[in-house]
Amino acid sequence: MKVNLALLVSITFLFSRCSPNESLSPKINYDQASIELMQEIQPKIVGQWTLRQVNVKYQDFNYSQKQLKITKDTSFVDFATLSIIPTNEPRSSPVDLRRGEYDGTIQFGTKTYPIQFDLRSNAEWIYSEKGPQAFFSFSYKFPVGTRIPEAEERFLEDIGLMNDTFSLELSTNPKKMIWRGLNRGVNKIEMTRK
């Protein structure tokens, strides 16, 4: 028993003295990489986008889908127009450059509504360039106060487009962007730049 314990202590000591090869595992400053990613993303998403195809995944438990009479997976084509601009009024103080803060509008039918979202870097993308580049919550940006929601804005919320969390995927094609819904009915939105 003493020999095995001594051998185990010796092996542990030897391995604890070994250092990993620095060239094989470069250190990444996550904050700086997030700032750089947000700077890279901004010119790629600012502008006008057509929500060319919005795929809604049927969810048996989703009350809003039942109210809308959605009974199977559904796709909407040329659904809406989204305009994205960097925010004029930062939502954090001091300004957090690791986040991308955006405002804009969504035009659905004849109605136009103010929107906002804040991008946050995906750690998997920072470390391995796999998966989506960022995540965000997408919501309306109405002035503070009481208002009566219109049927169109309720519809956008009920299908799961508004007030939900999405991932952002940019490809090498600067005219395409994909959002994937993470919680509610909207499964995937394919966008094309106008």
GIVEN-V646501 format. One record per helix or strand of 3 or more residues. SS is the DSSP state (H for helix, E for strand). FROM is the first residue (numbers start at 0). TO is the last residue. Records with the same first field share a line. If there is no record, write none. Layout:
SS->FROM-TO, FROM-TO
//
This chain:
H->1-16, 29-44, 62-66, 122-127, 150-157
E->46-55, 73-76, 80-85, 98-107, 110-120, 133-139, 163-169, 175-180, 185-192
//
